[in-house]
């Protein structure tokens, strides 16, 4: 938490030095509320599941996940491994959401931009890249589980637990 206070002081100093007095006042006001005191896992969860996925913003989604990866030290292998697994599931949910909403164009766009990188990491993405061309992927044995409420609920719980661990545990990001 000491690092957080130091970072806040650096931001304050920068805003003061640049003459951004109204921004400084807003910053201080937000810090005084609960919102500014620490990370809020619910806000990050909502960013993922209420904004980035439903609004078809894979760039922001992947940037957020990449940011988290960069924040862990190499000694935190369990957290890095967990995050990598969650990343795969979150991206799969993004694709499932596109299918459910009939936005196959977003799936095709997603794989044009990120497909090569994903397939280099894991060959399972090759199968996923064809989901946008299938008539009823929710009936296909390879994909059926990802369309179930149980899988989605498990993903939600896993993401919430992960965020709780990193923000309420002894892990200070970056």
N, C-alpha and C positions, 0 to 999 in steps of 0.2 A: 504494500500500500504506500510505502515511502516513495517508490518510483512514480506512482500516480500523482502524489502531491507535488513532486519535483516537476513532472510534465505539466501540471496545471499552472505552476508558477512560470514555467517557460512560455506557455501560451499567453498568460497574463502580461508578462514582460514584453513579448512580441507585439501584442495588441496595443499596449501603452506606448511603446517606442514608435510604432507606425501611426499613432494618432487615431486609432479605431476606437474612439471612446464609447460610442453607442454599442459597438460589438462587445467591448469589454464589459459594459454594464449588463448586456444580455447574457454573456458568459457567466458573470458572477451571479446573476439572478438564477440561471439554470443550475449552477453548482449548489446553490442554497436549497434547491428542491431535491426530493428523492431521486429524480431522474439523473441529476448530475453527480450523485455520490458514488455510484459504482455501475458496473456493467449490468444491463438488464437482459437476462436470457430470454424473457418473453418478447421483448422488442426485436431481438435478433431472430427468434423463432418466427415472429410475425413477418419480418422482412422476407424470410425464405418462403413461408407457406401462404402468406396473404398478399404479397406484392410480387416478388421475383418470379415465382412459378405461375400464378394465375394471370399475370400481366405479360407473360412471355419475355422475360428479361434474363436469358441465360448468361449474358455477359456479366451482369451484376452478381448473379448467383455464383458463377465460377470465380469471379474476383473475390468475393467474400470467403469462399472455401479456400482459395489460394492464400488469402491473408492469414487465415487461421493456421494453415500449414507452416507459414513463414514465422509464426510467432512462437512455435515450440522449439525448445532446444533439442539437439540430437539425442540427448539422454532420455527424453520422454517418449520412448519407442511405443509404449502401450497407447498413449494418447494419439500419436501420429498414425498408428495402425488403425485405431478405432475411427479416427477422422477419415482415413482413406476409404474404409468400408462404408461409412455414412455418406461420403461424397458419391460413391457409386449408386447407392440407394436413392439419394436425393435427385441425382440426375436421371435415374430411371423413373422416378416419380414425375419429374418434369415431362418426360416423354409420354408417360401414361396419361397425364393431365391433358397434354396436347391431343392425344387420341380421343379421350373422353369428350373433349370440346370440339372435335372434328377439325382440328388445325394441323393436318398433315403437312401443310406448307411450313409450319414452324419446326416440325421434326426434320424435314429435309434441309431446312436452313441451318438447324442445329448441327447436323452431321456434316454439312459442307464446311462449317467453321471449325468444329471441334472433333470431327470424326477421326481424322488421321492421328491426332494426339491420343485420343481415347483408345483407339485400336492398337497403338504401339504399346500402351500400358497393359491392355487386357483384350485378348481375342474375342471374349464374349460380346464385345461391342459390335462385332461384325454382324451377329444375329440381330442385335437391336437396331442396326442401321436400316434393316428392311421392314421394320414394324409400320412405317408410314405408308407402305404399299400393300399391306394386308387388309383384307376385307373385315374380318372380325378378330383382331388379335386377342381380345379378351376371352375368346373361346379356345385359343391355341394353348396346348399343354405347357409350352415354354414360357408363356406370358401370363397365364390365367391368375397365378398367385398375386402378381403385381397389381391386378385390378380389384383385388378383394379388400373389403373394409378392414379385415384383420391385419393384412400386411401394412396398410396405411396407418392403422392405429399403432402397430409395433414400431413403424418408422417414426411417427410423431413422438412416441414415448422415448425411443432411443436418442433422438435429437435433443429432446428436453433434458434427459439424463446427462447427456454429454455436455450440454451447455451449463447445466448445474454443476457438474464436476469441474469444469475449467474456470467458471466464474465464482463459485462459492467455495471451491477447494483451495488448495495452497498454490494454485497455478496462476501466476500473473502473466498475462499475455504481453508479448513484445517487451 
